[in-house]
């Protein structure tokens, strides 16, 4: 229990440091800065694998699944890479939301900060319930596997229609209960106009990003539960992937058109993980094979996007 008491305050401290010190003043995050911070978060996440090894090499943490240190290490890295790769699809949607609400570049980091803070809370709840369900009902893993296969099929058959946030069910109903102004007022989420408290486009974008992240978590949480049901490995790998999502967004969002085939990489990863869950009680797939499939899928999607010229 002590590791949870240490880990969660550390994450909250990093978030406070990010908003109150490093990005105290709103500014446009350029590609160089985004690349540096992406590298920093990836390095921190991979370095944390040493902590995972130490925790599972003794009696430093509850180990209900009886993992050896090397097994825990591989499961953590595999889970982290799965979460990180599935975050790419999230980046596409976030970019569309910011474009739809005309959020200036210099205010996007603030929206993402609060969005990720909410994502940590909601994903923690989903992980707790997901782990509890798998431990209580073993058959639920087949349901999760089938759901991932369905998601992969739906992504593969997608007709490419762009998500339109202002036409979404959430936005239309939110406007009925919350006064909304189409005008920005700096980095404020709410303004007072004619004695009425009104939400700015920044807040509306935040709400829709938060809700879409919950929808994406419905895919990513079962995906990592296919790797392990250990709650700390699931939570820590998930959180580190989310923490690096902000800087990755500013790095990748400017190159979205170049990654035309990355969706097929995500289809392959989701399909593999779904099949792994369905056959988990009959076939034991080693973690090195999972890592290889993830690496080859992402590499294949990136190389195809670079080498195959777009059709006229």
Backbone torsions as a table, in degrees:
resi	resn	phi	psi	omega
1	UNK	NA	-30.3	-177.0
2	UNK	-63.9	-32.7	-179.5
3	UNK	-65.7	-34.8	176.2
4	UNK	-65.7	-40.7	-179.5
5	UNK	-64.4	-30.8	178.5
6	UNK	-83.4	-44.2	-172.0
7	UNK	-65.4	-49.1	-175.3
8	UNK	-63.9	-46.4	176.1
9	UNK	-61.2	-33.2	177.6
10	UNK	-63.8	-42.3	178.2
11	UNK	-64.0	-44.0	178.9
12	UNK	-64.3	-34.8	177.4
13	UNK	-65.2	-43.5	177.9
14	UNK	-60.4	-40.7	179.0
15	UNK	-65.6	-43.0	177.4
16	UNK	-62.2	-43.2	179.1
17	UNK	-61.1	-38.9	-179.5
18	UNK	-62.5	-50.5	-174.0
19	UNK	-81.1	-41.2	-171.9
20	UNK	-87.1	-20.2	-176.1
21	UNK	-120.2	-64.2	-173.0
22	UNK	-66.7	-43.6	-178.5
23	UNK	-117.6	42.8	-179.0
24	UNK	-60.7	-41.5	178.4
25	UNK	-100.7	128.6	179.8
26	UNK	-61.7	132.7	179.2
27	UNK	-154.3	163.7	178.0
28	UNK	-76.3	122.0	179.3
29	UNK	-85.9	112.0	-177.1
30	UNK	-81.9	167.5	-174.7
31	UNK	-60.4	-37.6	-179.0
32	UNK	-64.5	-45.9	178.9
33	UNK	-63.9	-41.5	179.5
34	UNK	-64.0	-39.5	179.8
35	UNK	-64.7	-40.8	179.7
36	UNK	-63.0	-47.7	-177.7
37	UNK	-70.6	-31.8	173.8
38	UNK	-62.2	-44.7	177.5
39	UNK	-62.1	-39.4	179.6
40	UNK	-62.7	-46.6	-177.4
41	UNK	-69.1	-37.0	176.5
42	UNK	-64.9	-41.6	179.0
43	UNK	-63.5	-42.1	178.5
44	UNK	-63.3	-44.2	-178.5
45	UNK	-62.8	-44.0	179.9
46	UNK	-70.7	-34.5	177.1
47	UNK	-65.7	-30.1	-179.9
48	UNK	-65.4	-16.8	176.5
49	UNK	-61.4	-28.4	174.7
50	UNK	-64.7	-37.3	176.4
51	UNK	-65.9	-40.9	178.1
52	UNK	-59.9	-45.2	178.5
53	UNK	-58.3	-47.1	-178.0
54	UNK	-63.8	-42.4	-178.4
55	UNK	-61.6	-40.6	-175.1
56	UNK	-92.1	1.7	177.7
57	UNK	-91.9	-2.5	179.1
58	UNK	-149.7	-155.3	179.4
59	UNK	-98.7	39.8	-175.9
60	UNK	-86.0	-13.4	-177.8
61	UNK	-152.6	151.5	175.1
62	UNK	-64.9	135.7	-176.1
63	UNK	-128.2	71.2	-174.7
64	UNK	-63.9	-25.8	-178.5
65	UNK	-92.6	-1.7	176.5
66	UNK	65.7	39.0	-178.1
67	UNK	-76.1	139.8	169.4
68	UNK	-78.1	160.8	-179.4
69	UNK	-56.5	-41.9	-179.6
70	UNK	-67.2	-36.8	177.8
71	UNK	-66.7	-44.4	179.6
72	UNK	-61.4	-40.0	-180.0
73	UNK	-62.0	-48.1	-179.1
74	UNK	-65.2	-38.9	-180.0
75	UNK	-67.5	-37.7	177.8
76	UNK	-64.1	-48.6	-178.8
77	UNK	-64.4	-42.5	178.7
78	UNK	-62.1	-45.5	179.0
79	UNK	-62.3	-41.0	179.4
80	UNK	-63.2	-44.0	-179.1
81	UNK	-67.1	-36.0	176.7
82	UNK	-63.4	-48.1	-179.9
83	UNK	-62.8	-40.6	-178.9
84	UNK	-65.7	-42.2	-179.3
85	UNK	-68.7	-39.0	178.4
86	UNK	-69.9	-20.5	177.3
87	UNK	-67.5	-22.0	-179.0
88	UNK	-60.4	-41.5	179.4
89	UNK	-64.3	-35.0	177.1
90	UNK	-62.3	-36.7	-178.8
91	UNK	-62.3	-40.4	178.4
92	UNK	-58.3	-45.4	-177.4
93	UNK	-68.0	-43.1	178.8
94	UNK	-58.6	-42.0	179.3
95	UNK	-60.7	-40.8	179.1
96	UNK	-65.6	-41.2	-179.8
97	UNK	-63.4	-46.5	179.2
98	UNK	-62.3	-38.8	179.3
99	UNK	-67.1	-41.4	-178.2
100	UNK	-63.6	-41.3	-178.3
101	UNK	-92.6	4.6	176.8
102	UNK	54.3	49.7	178.9
103	UNK	-82.5	119.5	179.1
104	UNK	-59.6	151.7	-177.2
105	UNK	-56.0	-38.1	-173.2
106	UNK	-72.9	-14.5	178.4
107	UNK	-102.2	-5.3	-175.8
108	UNK	-66.7	-35.7	-179.3
109	UNK	-62.4	-39.8	-179.4
110	UNK	-63.0	-42.0	178.3
111	UNK	-63.7	-44.3	-179.4
112	UNK	-65.2	-35.3	179.4
113	UNK	-59.1	-52.7	-178.9
114	UNK	-69.0	-31.3	176.3
115	UNK	-64.4	-40.6	-179.4
116	UNK	-72.7	-33.8	176.3
117	UNK	-61.2	-42.8	176.5
118	UNK	-67.8	-37.0	-179.8
119	UNK	-62.9	-37.4	178.3
120	UNK	-60.8	-44.2	-178.7
121	UNK	-64.3	-50.1	-175.9
122	UNK	-68.5	-37.1	179.3
123	UNK	-69.3	-33.8	176.7
124	UNK	-60.7	-43.5	178.3
125	UNK	-63.0	-43.2	-178.5
126	UNK	-66.9	-35.7	178.5
127	UNK	-67.1	-44.0	179.5
128	UNK	-58.4	-47.8	-179.1
129	UNK	-69.6	-37.9	-180.0
130	UNK	-64.1	-46.3	178.7
131	UNK	-63.7	-42.2	179.9
132	UNK	-62.1	-40.9	180.0
133	UNK	-64.4	-44.0	-178.8
134	UNK	-66.0	-39.9	179.3
135	UNK	-69.8	-31.1	-177.5
136	UNK	-86.9	-40.7	-177.5
137	UNK	-127.2	100.4	-176.8
138	UNK	-62.8	-30.0	-177.2
139	UNK	-67.6	-16.8	-177.3
140	UNK	-64.1	-21.6	-179.3
141	UNK	-65.8	-29.9	176.7
142	UNK	-68.4	-37.9	177.6
143	UNK	-64.2	-46.0	178.3
144	UNK	-60.0	-41.9	-179.9
145	UNK	-63.3	-44.3	178.4
146	UNK	-63.9	-38.0	179.3
147	UNK	-64.2	-40.4	178.5
148	UNK	-66.7	-38.6	177.0
149	UNK	-64.4	-41.1	177.3
150	UNK	-62.5	-42.5	179.0
151	UNK	-63.0	-42.3	178.7
152	UNK	-62.4	-42.8	179.2
153	UNK	-64.1	-43.3	-179.7
154	UNK	-64.0	-39.0	178.1
155	UNK	-67.2	-38.6	180.0
156	UNK	-66.4	-38.1	-177.5
157	UNK	-89.2	3.7	-178.1
158	UNK	-57.7	135.7	-178.5
159	UNK	-85.4	3.2	176.5
160	UNK	82.3	8.0	177.7
161	UNK	-63.6	130.9	-176.4
162	UNK	-73.3	137.4	176.0
163	UNK	-65.3	131.6	-178.5
164	UNK	-116.6	96.6	-174.6
165	UNK	-56.5	-39.4	-176.0
166	UNK	-74.4	-9.4	176.2
167	UNK	-104.9	5.8	-177.1
168	UNK	-76.3	157.7	179.3
169	UNK	-61.1	-39.8	-178.0
170	UNK	-63.3	-49.0	-176.5
171	UNK	-64.2	-43.5	-177.4
172	UNK	-63.0	-39.0	-178.6
173	UNK	-81.9	-29.2	177.8
174	UNK	-66.4	-36.1	178.8
175	UNK	-64.8	-26.2	-179.1
176	UNK	-72.0	-29.0	-176.8
177	UNK	-107.3	-12.6	-177.0
178	UNK	-131.6	116.5	177.2
179	UNK	-57.1	137.7	-172.3
180	UNK	-131.9	134.0	173.8
181	UNK	-111.3	140.8	-179.0
182	UNK	-82.0	-4.5	-176.9
183	UNK	-99.6	137.4	176.2
184	UNK	-79.1	152.3	173.5
185	UNK	-134.6	75.4	-176.8
186	UNK	64.1	-135.1	-177.9
187	UNK	-100.6	17.8	-177.6
188	UNK	-80.7	141.7	177.5
189	UNK	-86.6	-27.4	-179.9
190	UNK	-134.3	150.0	174.1
191	UNK	-135.4	160.5	174.8
192	UNK	-107.2	123.1	-177.3
193	UNK	-135.4	119.7	-177.6
194	UNK	56.2	37.7	178.4
195	UNK	76.9	7.5	-178.6
196	UNK	-113.3	133.7	176.4
197	UNK	-82.0	118.7	-173.6
198	UNK	-121.8	144.6	177.1
199	UNK	-83.3	139.6	177.3
200	UNK	-90.9	168.3	176.6
201	UNK	-57.0	-26.6	177.8
202	UNK	-61.1	-44.0	-178.8
203	UNK	-70.1	-41.2	-179.3
204	UNK	-63.5	-40.0	177.0
205	UNK	-63.8	-40.0	179.1
206	UNK	-61.0	-46.1	-178.5
207	UNK	-61.5	-45.0	-177.3
208	UNK	-69.4	-37.8	175.7
209	UNK	-62.5	-41.4	-179.8
210	UNK	-62.8	-44.8	-177.8
211	UNK	-70.1	-37.3	177.4
212	UNK	-67.8	-33.1	176.9
213	UNK	-64.3	-37.6	177.0
214	UNK	-62.1	-40.4	177.9
215	UNK	-64.5	-41.0	177.6
216	UNK	-65.8	-33.5	179.4
217	UNK	-65.0	-26.2	177.2
218	UNK	-62.9	-24.2	174.5
219	UNK	-89.5	-47.0	-170.7
220	UNK	-71.9	-36.7	-179.1
221	UNK	-64.9	-50.4	175.1
222	UNK	-59.4	-32.7	-179.2
223	UNK	-62.7	-43.3	-179.7
224	UNK	-77.5	-26.4	175.5
225	UNK	-67.8	-18.2	174.5
226	UNK	-71.8	-23.5	-179.4
227	UNK	-85.6	-45.6	-179.4
228	UNK	-159.1	152.3	175.0
229	UNK	-105.5	9.1	177.2
230	UNK	-70.5	119.9	-172.8
231	UNK	-62.0	-36.6	-176.9
232	UNK	-71.8	-39.9	177.6
233	UNK	-64.6	-43.6	179.7
234	UNK	-61.7	-47.1	-176.0
235	UNK	-68.5	-47.9	-175.9
236	UNK	-65.7	-42.9	179.2
237	UNK	-65.4	-37.9	178.3
238	UNK	-64.8	-46.0	-176.6
239	UNK	-66.3	-42.2	179.8
240	UNK	-64.7	-35.3	176.3
241	UNK	-65.6	-41.3	179.2
242	UNK	-67.0	-41.6	-178.6
243	UNK	-60.5	-34.5	179.7
244	UNK	-85.1	-3.7	-176.1
245	UNK	-66.6	-35.6	-177.0
246	UNK	-61.7	-54.4	-178.5
247	UNK	-65.6	-35.7	178.4
248	UNK	-65.3	-34.9	178.0
249	UNK	-59.7	-48.4	-178.1
250	UNK	-68.8	-21.1	178.0
251	UNK	-84.1	-43.6	-172.3
252	UNK	-90.3	-31.7	-173.7
253	UNK	-59.7	-26.7	179.5
254	UNK	-82.2	-4.4	-179.2
255	UNK	-124.2	22.2	-173.8
256	UNK	-57.9	-39.2	-177.0
257	UNK	-65.7	-22.6	-179.0
258	UNK	-78.8	-23.3	-178.5
259	UNK	-99.7	63.2	-174.1
260	UNK	-71.7	-26.3	-173.8
261	UNK	-107.5	9.3	-177.4
262	UNK	-66.1	-27.2	178.5
263	UNK	-61.5	-33.8	178.5
264	UNK	-69.0	-30.5	174.5
265	UNK	-63.3	-43.6	-180.0
266	UNK	-66.5	-36.4	176.0
267	UNK	-60.0	-45.6	-179.3
268	UNK	-63.0	-41.8	-179.2
269	UNK	-66.4	-46.7	179.9
270	UNK	-62.9	-41.5	-179.9
271	UNK	-65.1	-42.7	179.1
272	UNK	-62.0	-46.8	-178.5
273	UNK	-65.6	-39.5	177.9
274	UNK	-60.9	-44.8	178.3
275	UNK	-65.5	-36.1	179.0
276	UNK	-62.9	-39.0	178.6
277	UNK	-67.3	-42.7	-176.7
278	UNK	-65.3	-37.3	-176.9
279	UNK	-101.2	13.5	-174.4
280	UNK	-61.0	-30.4	-178.3
281	UNK	-86.8	-2.9	-176.5
282	UNK	-121.4	-34.0	-178.8
283	UNK	-127.6	128.3	177.6
284	UNK	-95.4	111.6	-179.5
285	UNK	-96.0	120.0	-178.4
286	UNK	-66.4	152.8	-176.5
287	UNK	-66.4	-30.2	179.4
288	UNK	-64.1	-31.4	177.5
289	UNK	-70.9	-39.4	176.5
290	UNK	-60.9	-45.3	178.3
291	UNK	-60.9	-40.8	-179.7
292	UNK	-64.1	-43.7	179.7
293	UNK	-62.0	-44.9	-179.9
294	UNK	-62.3	-47.0	-178.3
295	UNK	-63.6	-44.4	-179.4
296	UNK	-66.8	-37.8	-180.0
297	UNK	-63.8	-48.2	-179.6
298	UNK	-66.4	-43.9	179.7
299	UNK	-62.4	-42.1	179.3
300	UNK	-62.2	-43.0	179.6
301	UNK	-64.4	-41.2	-179.8
302	UNK	-68.2	-46.3	-179.5
303	UNK	-64.3	-40.5	178.2
304	UNK	-62.1	-39.9	180.0
305	UNK	-65.3	-33.2	-177.8
306	UNK	-81.3	-43.1	-170.4
307	UNK	-85.8	-30.9	-178.5
308	UNK	-89.7	119.1	-178.1
309	UNK	-74.0	142.4	-179.4
310	UNK	-65.2	147.3	178.6
311	UNK	-69.7	147.4	177.8
312	UNK	-70.0	NA	NA
